C-alpha cells in the first residue's frame, strides 16, 4: 500500500496516474481526505467521477471520531 494523508481531492486522479506509471511498484493506493479541509472539497465529486470514467476500482470509508478518542 502507498498511503497519502491530507491529499486535496483535485489531486486524487493525479496520484492514481502516478501509481499506474510505477510499473507495478505501487499496487494499491490509499488516500486520506480530511473534512476539515472543506475549501478543497469542491473537486471531490469531479475527482471521483474521473476515477469512475477510467474504471478505477475505489472504496470510500468514512470515519468519525471525537478529539478525545484520537488523543
C-alpha angles and dihedrals in degrees: 000000000000109000127197120189123206096006112168108243092239088065096052095091090049091052090051090049091052089051091051090052093051092091093236097316091112110046098165135021128200119193124193116206116188117215089215088073090070095152089069096050096087088085098047098093091044092050093049091048089052091053091048091051089053091049092242112167109234139171126198119210119186118203127182129185142161119250090245092058092052097049 
